[in-house]
Amino acid sequence: MSDLEQKKLFSIQPVPGKGNGVIATSAIAKGTRIHAESPIITLPTFDEARNAPALNELVLKQLRSLTRDQQRHFFSLRNIHGMSLPIPLGIVETNALAFGPGGEGGVFLTASQFNHDCLPSARSNWNVKLGMMAIHALCDIEAGQEITITYINLETRAERQRILQDGFHFTCVCKICTLPQEMIDELDTIILEIKEIDKFLKENNMPLEIGLRLAYRQRYLIESSCLDMAHAPDTYKFAAKMAAVYKDYARAKVFSERQLAIDMDEYGPDHPEALTQQDMDGYLGSLLEKHYGPLIPYHFRLNDLENWLWMQHLPEEHEGETGEVASEGTADEISHDCSSHNEMGFDVEAVG
């Protein structure tokens, strides 16, 4: 039993239709590190060494080095492959979680038992600094609630089901996968638009105002559909980088602060992703102090601040007050090839 289980944050319990699962035994606040664990079995890149006998021998070699208690725990894990694979390899293929930039995988005695949900309550991330899989709460979790993670990125329902069937041999029956068909179709349309905007923003250069209005649309779709817990694109991070390119350090700083808050919750303060964002946030703060440019208009009402931030239309009393792009970052410094805008179905004038 792990230290976190001893603190009564969670326990492993049977979950109807899922085998075992992780159940909160006390209230867990958003951003809490629920669990951190090193793998007991590691695998090479998933695309390599698919030779079953060789891979099984690699697993057996590592199993021999485990304690008897760890071995017993390993063989108690679920095996969805039956006799189609050697039992150790079947357990590994069922329970391995990917980690690392090279797509390495590993089996974790506890982390591997967190079940999937397309709108999970927690997020798993490999913390290379710790050499552990860390799991953080994406929202407040009540005692008695199953703690879930997602095994996949943001996709339409049909694509999610295909990936989960092919890779994990189950059909997801989570909240958004069992909506009425009309609502599934509507959510799929939203997901496709989020992904199209993400692709367009990454592949095209454009004036800051157009980019931020598209980013605003993307963030609105994510938040209004509660998809921010489903491995959705990092809109704030992209918006911060784009504003910084135009030397609009005020907007870049606000976007960076928002991304940092998300990273602290989802990754933890010791994760390289959060540390990198923290360094970027500090750097943008120093640039804002050194260079002439727009100030952050914290005196605006909340709605007006949001309109300023995303370059939406401001009420007349604030027009010209602040928020203009700094003169050093002119549109001429960036290519404005937006010819594919209409082909993607985005109306520049209507965005926002």
Beta strands, then each sheet from edge to edge (+ up, - down):
strand 1: 10-15
strand 2: 19-24
strand 3: 33-37
strand 4: 41-43
strand 5: 97-99
strand 6: 104-107
strand 7: 115-116
strand 8: 122-127
strand 9: 132-137
strand 10: 148-149
sheet 1: 1+ 2-
sheet 2: 3+ 9- 8+
sheet 3: 4+ 6- 5+
sheet 4: 7+ 10+
end
